[in-house]
Amino acid sequence: MTKLKVGLLFGGRSGEHEVSISSARAIAHALSLQENADKYEILPFYIQKDGVWQAGQFAQQVLTSGVPQEVPSITPNLWQFPPETAQVEVWFPVLHGPNGEDGTIQGLLTLTQIPFVGSGVLGSATGMDKIAMKMAFAQAGLPQVKYIAVTRSQVWSNACVFPKLCDQIEATLGYPCFVKPANLGSSVGIAKVRSRQELETALDNAATYDRRIIVEAGVIAREVECAVLGNDNPKASVIGEITFDSDFYDYETKYTPGKADLFIPAKLPDMVAQQIQDMALQAFAAVDAAGLSRVDFFYVEATGEIFINEINTLPGFTSTSMYPQLWANTGIPFTQLVDQLIQLAIERYSPIN
């Protein structure tokens, strides 16, 4: 039987470069196990931090070692792709963050006319931009915490405009609140603020990361997550819960072993769990996601309220990441999950009969 050539695309130009390598290593291992090895051949493609694509032995070395590498170039030709790209029959992009899950690489892969795992341009871009995402959720009638969208120009405006902006945030949201760059993943650039001084500092910092910023009201709630798998008829996993001792689920807490605990399935009333699953599927459809997504929620136990937080259309994919663990606890082990995602990619791009 001829093996399907899978282009495993990882690395990338974002702060989640190392996370991407870890995810790709886990996926490569799953594809090398017997039940998948008979079906798929892995072609690794590594995007350096400067944007240069590498293939063959160089990419395989990064995949094997798990350590970022780079061939320095004064004037890298970013548009000269390795000749191995012509062999790819289905792409498996594992690029987290900007330039990876924001629709940019999805647009490029769409132009290749080769199937690829995950959401297309619209779903990826909408899921990445927190402001566009929240607008889509609002249109779908999904409950959210109060928020205000802010632009860099408002933050870095004259001394008359900026105080008025802070006045509006205080009056509408109060403290504590969260300041977030609209287009970064893994909690990069996010700050929890409790005073006017902290708010001003956080806004200024967020503006260095992105020209679009979102400020959200704080809420005392349990943080729960649901995984979605499928295309036009997606399924929702069991619910997982994240607990941690830090002030909020920041980058250090997320990626430092022992800083956070995952409980799967979460101890929730059946009715609440079902409602979260239904909302996860609604969110998946609202942004036009495909293949996979992880949807995060706040569950206010005191009132029974559920607020959608965000959707991640290309979540972390290591063996210990929440997304594959949720499916493992739903009955789909890691190796089978990777296989299903490849088949879903092929299904989505097959001609309509």
DOVOLUM-34311 format. One record per residue (C-alpha): x, y, z. Coordinates in pm, whole numbers, plus 50000, padded with zeros to 5 digits. Layout:
BEGIN
XYZ...
END
This chain:
BEGIN
500005000050000501345034349905501855056550206500335091250218503055117750242502295141150536504045174650545504605181550916505085219250937506455233251265508585260451427507505294251295507935331051366506165334751698506855333752069505475298252069508245284551847509465259852110505915248652193505385241751823508445219151814507145199852117503745195251954505325183751627507505158451810504445142951974502575141251643505595126451464505865099751731502175091151693502545088651315505545065551353503645039951559502555008351380498895016451319499865049251148503305040051011501675016750760499555045450626501695076850648505175089050561506355119950751508055148150560509275173350820509365210550738510895234250991510355271850974513225289951144512585319751369513655342351081511025326750854513305305050638511915270450555514085239950606513375203850507515145170450489517865161950738517995196750891514275196450976514505160651098517385169951329515285197151494512375173151523514565146451680516435169051921513575192552009516045221451999515515251951773518245256951512518955282451246521145286750943522005323850949521425343650633521905380750579519175381950314517055350650356514855342250058511605335750238509835326049917512225298449817510525267549953512325234049979511815211349675510365184849910507145205549930506195191649588505895156849740503375166450012499905151149977498445165150299499805192350527499785189950905500635225151027501605226751394502375263851414501055281351723500565318851755500985346651496502065335851146500875300951229497265299351343496045333651233495135325450873498465335250717499935300350670496415287250600496175311150305499505298850171498515262350210495185269250043497075282549741498985249649718495625232049662496795204749898494565194150193495695205950535494705198650893492695224851078490685255951007490915276350690491715313250657488455326350802488265302951100491925307351186491915345351157488685349551351489805325351621493135343251660491875378951684490115381552020488055411651914486765395751591486215363351782484105380152048482045397851784481335364151621480395349151958478075378452031476365373851694475855337051782474275346652115476995331552331477305347952676480615365652750482075387153025481995424652963484845437752750486115468752571488095468852246490995493452238493445503951967497115512352000496395547551875494035552952169496685541352416499485561452261497315592152207497635626452360497315633352731493655642752690492355610952523494175584152725492735593953068489215593552920489845558552788490925546953135487875563953287485645544453047487325511453132487005517653506483345527653476482385498753247484505470053377485875479853717488715461353886490165436253859490235434253482492485418053222494395435952948495275414052647496865419052306494185408052059496405385751846498845367052067498535332052210499765314352524498865343452753501745364552616501405401352706498375395852931498135413953263495665413553551495225448753684493695462354004494405499553990494645529253755498435528053756498505490853671495895496553398497965523853233501115502553247499335471653112497755490552823501095505552726502755471252741499995454152540500285481152274503905470852213502655436152111499605444751901497745474451753494495458951877493895453152248491035439252452490205446652815487935421752994486155422753327487505398953588485235371253714485495346253998484975313553818486255278853744488195276053416486945246953207487705235652853486105214452585487725199552273485965198351936486765174251653485225173351308484195194151009480535200150926479315175851193481765180851480481755162951815482525176852160484735159552417484285155652789485025187052991488375193753155489245218253431492435237753501493385247253856496405267553963497745287454257499085317054059497105349054013495925338153669496765313053397499775331753257502585319153032504765306853318501895288153482500855272853150504265259053055506015252253386505515216253507503675214753838502295250253818498825239153708496685207853742494285193153487491205174053596489495152853331486615148953339485785179853542483435174953835480405193153699476655187053706475605167753396473405196453281476305221253305478675198053118476115193152841475575230652814479315236752783479575210352509476675226152320478265260752349481625247152231479985234051914478205267451863481515285851899483175262051651480475270151396480455307551475484065312451361483835286251083486455263751243487355229651104489235198651212490085207551569489595234351831489735238452207487065261152355487635277152696484915287652940484345303953278481885285653502480605307453786479585280854033477865305354269475315316154007475445287453758476465311253480478695299653194480705324852992482675315952682486245328652702487905319852372488445294052100491875281052006491855266651654495365251551681495855242152049498975227152201499385191352087501925174652313500915142352484500255162252803498335190852638494685195552723493305189552374494615153852319494025145352684490375155352655489925132152358491885104052525489395106052812486525106352561487715074252398490025085652118493715078852198496495101352066497485079351772493895076051655493275113251704496165122651474494885098251212491365112451231492635148051186494465138450867491375120750736489225151050822491615173050623491275150550320487495149050362487195186950376489115192250054487625163449857485475173449557481755173349629480185142649470
END
